[in-house]
Amino acid sequence: MLLALLAACDTAPASVAAAACPPASGVSWSGWGEGFFRTWCGSCHSADTPDRRGAPPGVDFDLAADVWRQRDAIRAAVERESMPVGGGLSVEDLELLDEFLTCEPVVADRKADVGVVGTTTVAAIEASGTAALASGYPRAERLWEAYRTLLAVHGQSDCPFGWQFGLGEFQSPLVGCTTAAGWTFAGLTLRKEEVDADGVEEWLTGDASVQEPAGAYGTLAGEVRWWRAAGGEPRAFSQSMYGTWGMPWESGWLAESPSLSVSMEGTWSSARVEALLSGGITLGGASVYLDGVTVDTLTCPGAPTSGTLLVRGAAGAWSTITLASDCSGCGAAADPEGVVVGTACVPWASVLASLWEPAP
């Protein structure tokens, strides 16, 4: 997610030299770039996004031409490590991005060389999709409950300072603080809650880390926002999560410290969840982008009712699964060239189980 610092990108000079492009490059917009920029940037920098979160109008990365025109500023932001928010780009991603920003303007019309990036099979597509979704869909309430438990159980009166200000609003400057039990808090977290007749809206912003006595690090980097309507059931809700959030002493997706740019909206009741899931999740070497994935746990208890997945594995190529509307969780799988290679199925049990919000 590239923020407002790209406002001046429209006039960025095209200074990339063709001679720097590897002759066997297999990185292209169709085979890698489109999936990458949708995952990391699309939630703010798209003409269709409902909440640009401060991104200037017109600074969008929907098309290859948009990216190529602004590639110098994109490269500079990533090299400064100011973007994506919360970090999360692997060494492999950084290398592929560098190659893409160097080569693609020179070979704008070339398709991905599937032989270079790795042959994509149904089994490989399924494996990558399964790996990225195995820990469930990240939920804002789950993160907040885990963070509140961390502070209450492992904090002490003066470490971290500030969290005792109450559940409605607080700020916690955690710099250089170690408890008597050996928990170290560093960085800054901010939390705010607003209540009105329509419901409750909450934010959690972080640029911090936590280290447990055994040495494992937790990461609190990015922003989370969630809202739930007032009243009984069914209850409308929405959420968005950006950055890298993880606590390895927890379970599920929190233990995996995924890099996220996800959003969700829908209605919840004790008997049914209806929701629209969107955005990207990266876990280790696997990434998935959910494009309009709809869930209705009454109609389809075990899988989404529709939507498309963009799936990327260690080879770097993005493939797609267009979900069928038969509640199977399967769909037509296409390789990076768009060629259908068979039917791929991804297990959805962990995703659906993670959608049930805590009892009010």
C-alpha positions as CSV (number, residue, x, y, z in Angstrom):
1,M,0.0,0.0,0.0
2,L,1.7,3.2,-1.2
3,L,0.4,6.3,0.5
4,A,0.1,10.0,-0.1
5,L,3.9,10.5,-0.7
6,L,3.2,9.4,-4.2
7,A,1.1,12.4,-4.9
8,A,3.9,13.9,-7.1
9,C,4.4,10.6,-9.1
10,D,2.6,11.9,-12.2
11,T,5.8,13.7,-13.3
12,A,8.3,11.1,-12.2
13,P,11.0,10.7,-14.8
14,A,11.4,7.5,-16.7
15,S,15.1,6.9,-15.8
16,V,15.2,3.1,-16.0
17,A,17.8,1.8,-18.4
18,A,16.9,-1.0,-20.8
19,A,20.5,-2.5,-20.4
20,A,19.7,-3.4,-16.8
21,C,17.0,-5.8,-17.7
22,P,17.9,-9.5,-17.5
23,P,17.5,-11.1,-21.0
24,A,15.6,-14.0,-19.6
25,S,13.2,-12.0,-17.4
26,G,9.9,-13.7,-16.8
27,V,8.3,-11.0,-14.8
28,S,5.4,-9.2,-16.5
29,W,2.1,-7.4,-15.7
30,S,-0.1,-10.4,-16.5
31,G,2.2,-13.0,-14.9
32,W,3.2,-11.1,-11.7
33,G,2.7,-7.3,-11.6
34,E,-1.1,-7.1,-11.6
35,G,-1.5,-9.6,-8.7
36,F,1.3,-7.9,-6.7
37,F,-0.2,-4.4,-7.0
38,R,-3.7,-5.5,-6.4
39,T,-2.6,-7.3,-3.2
40,W,-0.4,-4.5,-1.7
41,C,-1.8,-1.3,-3.2
42,G,-5.4,-1.9,-4.5
43,S,-7.1,-1.2,-1.2
44,C,-6.1,2.5,-1.4
45,H,-4.7,3.2,-4.9
46,S,-7.6,2.0,-7.1
47,A,-10.3,4.0,-8.9
48,D,-12.9,1.6,-7.5
49,T,-11.9,1.6,-3.8
50,P,-14.6,3.1,-1.5
51,D,-12.0,4.4,1.1
52,R,-8.7,5.7,-0.3
53,R,-7.4,6.3,3.3
54,G,-5.7,9.6,2.3
55,A,-4.3,8.4,-1.1
56,P,-4.5,11.4,-3.6
57,P,-7.2,11.1,-6.3
58,G,-5.7,9.8,-9.5
59,V,-2.7,8.1,-7.9
60,D,-4.0,4.6,-8.9
61,F,-2.3,1.3,-9.9
62,D,-5.1,-0.4,-11.6
63,L,-3.3,-0.6,-15.0
64,A,0.2,-1.5,-16.0
65,A,0.5,2.0,-17.6
66,D,-0.3,3.6,-14.2
67,V,2.5,1.7,-12.5
68,W,5.1,2.2,-15.3
69,R,4.4,6.0,-15.3
70,Q,5.1,6.2,-11.5
71,R,7.7,3.5,-11.2
72,D,10.6,5.8,-10.0
73,A,8.5,7.0,-7.0
74,I,7.3,3.5,-6.3
75,R,10.9,2.2,-6.2
76,A,12.0,5.1,-4.0
77,A,9.2,4.5,-1.5
78,V,10.0,0.8,-1.2
79,E,13.8,1.5,-0.9
80,R,13.1,3.9,2.0
81,E,11.0,1.1,3.6
82,S,8.2,3.6,4.1
83,M,5.9,1.4,2.0
84,P,4.1,-1.0,2.2
85,V,2.8,0.1,5.6
86,G,3.9,-2.5,8.2
87,G,6.5,-4.0,5.9
88,G,6.0,-7.6,4.9
89,L,7.8,-7.8,1.5
90,S,10.0,-10.8,1.3
91,V,13.5,-10.7,-0.3
92,E,12.0,-12.5,-3.2
93,D,9.2,-10.0,-3.6
94,L,11.7,-7.1,-3.5
95,E,13.8,-8.8,-6.2
96,L,10.8,-9.4,-8.4
97,L,9.5,-5.8,-7.9
98,D,12.9,-4.4,-8.8
99,E,13.0,-6.6,-12.0
100,F,9.5,-5.6,-12.9
101,L,10.1,-1.9,-12.5
102,T,13.3,-2.2,-14.5
103,C,12.1,-4.5,-17.3
104,E,8.5,-4.2,-17.9
105,P,8.5,-0.6,-19.4
106,V,11.0,-2.0,-22.0
107,V,9.0,-5.1,-22.9
108,A,5.5,-3.7,-22.2
109,D,3.6,-6.2,-24.4
110,R,5.4,-9.4,-23.6
111,K,3.5,-12.1,-21.7
112,A,4.9,-14.0,-18.8
113,D,7.3,-16.7,-19.7
114,V,5.8,-19.5,-17.7
115,G,8.8,-21.7,-18.3
116,V,10.9,-19.1,-16.5
117,V,8.7,-18.4,-13.5
118,G,7.8,-22.1,-13.0
119,T,5.2,-24.3,-14.6
120,T,1.9,-23.9,-12.8
121,T,-0.2,-27.0,-12.2
122,V,-3.5,-27.6,-10.4
123,A,-1.6,-29.2,-7.5
124,A,0.7,-26.1,-7.2
125,I,-2.3,-23.7,-7.3
126,E,-4.1,-25.7,-4.6
127,A,-1.1,-25.9,-2.4
128,S,-0.4,-22.1,-2.5
129,G,-4.0,-21.2,-1.9
130,T,-4.3,-23.7,1.0
131,A,-1.1,-22.4,2.6
132,A,-2.3,-18.8,2.5
133,L,-5.8,-19.5,3.9
134,A,-5.1,-22.4,6.3
135,S,-5.0,-20.2,9.4
136,G,-8.3,-18.5,8.7
137,Y,-9.4,-15.0,7.7
138,P,-7.9,-12.2,9.9
139,R,-10.5,-10.6,12.2
140,A,-10.2,-7.3,13.9
141,E,-11.9,-8.5,17.1
142,R,-9.6,-11.4,17.4
143,L,-6.6,-9.1,17.2
144,W,-8.0,-6.7,19.8
145,E,-8.9,-9.5,22.2
146,A,-5.4,-10.9,21.9
147,Y,-3.7,-7.5,22.4
148,R,-5.9,-6.6,25.4
149,T,-5.0,-10.0,27.0
150,L,-1.3,-9.4,26.3
151,L,-1.4,-6.1,28.1
152,A,-3.6,-7.3,31.0
153,V,-1.7,-10.5,31.6
154,H,1.9,-9.7,30.8
155,G,2.0,-5.9,31.4
156,Q,2.7,-4.3,34.8
157,S,1.7,-0.9,36.2
158,D,4.4,1.0,34.5
159,C,5.1,-1.2,31.5
160,P,3.7,-0.6,29.0
161,F,2.9,2.9,30.1
162,G,-0.5,4.3,29.1
163,W,-2.7,1.3,28.4
164,Q,-4.5,1.6,31.8
165,F,-6.3,4.7,30.4
166,G,-9.3,2.5,29.7
167,L,-10.9,0.5,26.9
168,G,-12.4,3.6,25.2
169,E,-9.3,5.4,24.2
170,F,-5.6,5.1,25.0
171,Q,-2.1,5.6,23.7
172,S,0.8,3.4,24.7
173,P,4.3,4.7,24.1
174,L,6.1,1.3,24.7
175,V,9.7,2.4,24.0
176,G,12.4,0.5,25.9
177,C,10.1,-1.1,28.5
178,T,10.8,-4.5,30.0
179,T,8.6,-6.0,32.7
180,A,10.0,-7.9,35.7
181,A,8.8,-11.1,34.1
182,G,10.9,-10.4,30.9
183,W,8.3,-9.1,28.4
184,T,9.7,-6.3,26.3
185,F,7.5,-3.7,24.7
186,A,8.8,-1.2,22.1
187,G,7.2,1.3,19.8
188,L,3.8,3.0,19.8
189,T,0.2,1.9,19.7
190,L,-2.9,4.0,19.6
191,R,-6.5,2.9,20.1
192,K,-9.8,4.8,19.9
193,E,-13.4,4.0,20.2
194,E,-16.5,6.0,19.1
195,V,-20.0,5.1,20.1
196,D,-23.2,6.6,18.7
197,A,-26.8,5.6,18.0
198,D,-25.7,3.7,14.9
199,G,-23.1,1.5,16.5
200,V,-19.5,1.3,17.7
201,E,-16.5,2.1,15.6
202,E,-12.9,1.3,16.8
203,W,-9.4,1.8,15.5
204,L,-6.1,0.3,16.5
205,T,-2.9,1.7,15.0
206,G,0.5,0.3,15.7
207,D,4.2,0.7,14.9
208,A,5.5,-1.5,17.7
209,S,7.0,-4.9,18.7
210,V,6.7,-7.2,21.7
211,Q,9.2,-9.8,22.7
212,E,8.3,-12.6,25.1
213,P,10.8,-14.0,27.7
214,A,11.5,-17.0,25.5
215,G,12.6,-14.7,22.7
216,A,9.8,-14.8,20.2
217,Y,8.8,-11.4,18.6
218,G,5.3,-10.1,18.0
219,T,4.7,-7.4,15.4
220,L,2.0,-4.6,15.7
221,A,2.5,-2.6,12.5
222,G,-0.3,-0.9,10.5
223,E,-3.9,0.0,11.1
224,V,-7.1,-1.9,11.9
225,R,-10.6,-0.4,11.9
226,W,-13.8,-2.2,12.7
227,W,-17.4,-1.2,13.1
228,R,-20.6,-3.0,14.3
229,A,-24.1,-1.7,14.2
230,A,-26.1,-1.2,17.3
231,G,-29.1,-3.5,18.1
232,G,-29.8,-7.2,18.0
233,E,-29.5,-9.8,15.3
234,P,-28.7,-9.8,12.5
235,R,-26.0,-7.2,13.1
236,A,-24.2,-5.3,10.3
237,F,-20.4,-5.1,10.6
238,S,-17.3,-4.0,8.6
239,Q,-13.6,-4.1,9.1
240,S,-10.3,-3.3,7.4
241,M,-6.8,-4.4,8.3
242,Y,-3.5,-3.2,6.8
243,G,0.1,-4.0,7.7
244,T,1.7,-6.9,9.6
245,W,0.2,-8.2,12.8
246,G,1.3,-11.2,14.7
247,M,1.8,-12.8,18.1
248,P,3.5,-16.1,17.9
249,W,2.4,-17.2,21.3
250,E,-1.2,-17.0,20.1
251,S,-3.0,-19.4,17.7
252,G,-4.3,-19.3,14.2
253,W,-3.4,-16.5,11.8
254,L,-2.1,-14.3,14.6
255,A,0.6,-16.9,15.3
256,E,1.7,-16.7,11.6
257,S,2.3,-12.9,11.5
258,P,0.7,-12.4,8.1
259,S,1.1,-9.3,6.0
260,L,-2.4,-8.0,5.3
261,S,-4.4,-5.6,3.2
262,V,-7.9,-7.0,3.7
263,S,-11.4,-5.8,4.2
264,M,-14.8,-7.3,5.0
265,E,-18.4,-6.2,5.4
266,G,-21.7,-8.0,6.0
267,T,-24.1,-9.2,8.6
268,W,-23.7,-11.5,11.5
269,S,-26.0,-13.5,13.8
270,S,-25.6,-16.5,16.0
271,A,-27.0,-18.7,13.2
272,R,-25.6,-17.1,10.0
273,V,-22.9,-14.9,8.5
274,E,-23.2,-13.2,5.2
275,A,-20.1,-11.3,4.1
276,L,-18.0,-10.0,1.3
277,L,-14.3,-10.7,1.6
278,S,-11.6,-8.7,-0.3
279,G,-7.9,-8.1,-0.2
280,G,-4.5,-9.8,0.1
281,I,-2.9,-12.2,2.6
282,T,0.7,-13.2,2.5
283,L,2.0,-16.1,4.8
284,G,5.6,-17.2,4.2
285,G,6.1,-17.9,0.5
286,A,2.3,-18.0,-0.3
287,S,0.0,-15.1,-1.2
288,V,-3.7,-15.0,-2.0
289,Y,-5.9,-12.1,-3.1
290,L,-9.6,-12.5,-2.6
291,D,-11.6,-10.7,-5.3
292,G,-15.3,-10.4,-4.4
293,V,-15.5,-13.6,-2.4
294,T,-19.0,-13.8,-1.0
295,V,-19.9,-16.0,2.0
296,D,-23.4,-17.1,3.2
297,T,-23.0,-19.8,5.9
298,L,-26.6,-20.7,5.6
299,T,-26.7,-21.3,1.9
300,C,-23.2,-22.7,1.7
301,P,-22.0,-23.9,5.1
302,G,-18.6,-25.1,3.9
303,A,-17.4,-22.7,1.2
304,P,-18.0,-19.3,-0.4
305,T,-20.9,-18.8,-2.8
306,S,-18.9,-17.0,-5.4
307,G,-15.7,-15.0,-6.1
308,T,-12.2,-15.3,-7.5
309,L,-8.9,-16.0,-5.9
310,L,-5.5,-14.9,-7.2
311,V,-2.9,-17.3,-5.9
312,R,0.8,-17.0,-5.9
313,G,3.4,-19.5,-4.7
314,A,7.2,-19.5,-4.3
315,A,7.6,-19.5,-8.1
316,G,6.4,-15.9,-8.2
317,A,3.6,-16.4,-10.8
318,W,-0.1,-15.5,-10.1
319,S,-2.8,-18.0,-11.0
320,T,-6.5,-17.7,-10.6
321,I,-9.3,-19.8,-9.2
322,T,-12.8,-18.8,-10.3
323,L,-15.1,-20.3,-7.7
324,A,-18.1,-22.2,-8.8
325,S,-21.5,-21.4,-7.3
326,D,-22.1,-25.0,-6.1
327,C,-20.8,-24.6,-2.6
328,S,-17.9,-26.9,-3.4
329,G,-15.1,-24.4,-2.7
330,C,-13.6,-25.4,-6.1
331,G,-13.4,-23.6,-9.4
332,A,-11.7,-23.3,-12.8
333,A,-7.9,-22.8,-12.3
334,A,-6.0,-20.8,-14.8
335,D,-2.2,-20.4,-15.1
336,P,-0.5,-17.0,-15.4
337,E,-1.2,-17.0,-19.2
338,G,-4.9,-17.4,-18.5
339,V,-5.1,-20.9,-19.7
340,V,-7.4,-23.2,-17.7
341,V,-5.4,-26.1,-16.4
342,G,-8.2,-27.9,-14.5
343,T,-10.3,-27.6,-11.4
344,A,-8.7,-26.5,-8.1
345,C,-10.2,-26.9,-4.6
346,V,-9.1,-24.9,-1.5
347,P,-10.3,-25.9,2.0
348,W,-12.4,-23.2,3.5
349,A,-13.1,-24.6,7.0
350,S,-10.6,-22.3,8.8
351,V,-11.8,-19.2,6.9
352,L,-15.5,-19.8,7.7
353,A,-14.8,-20.7,11.3
354,S,-12.8,-17.4,11.8
355,L,-15.8,-15.3,10.6
356,W,-17.9,-15.8,13.8
357,E,-17.3,-12.6,15.8
358,P,-17.2,-12.8,19.6
359,A,-20.6,-12.6,21.4
360,P,-21.7,-9.0,22.1
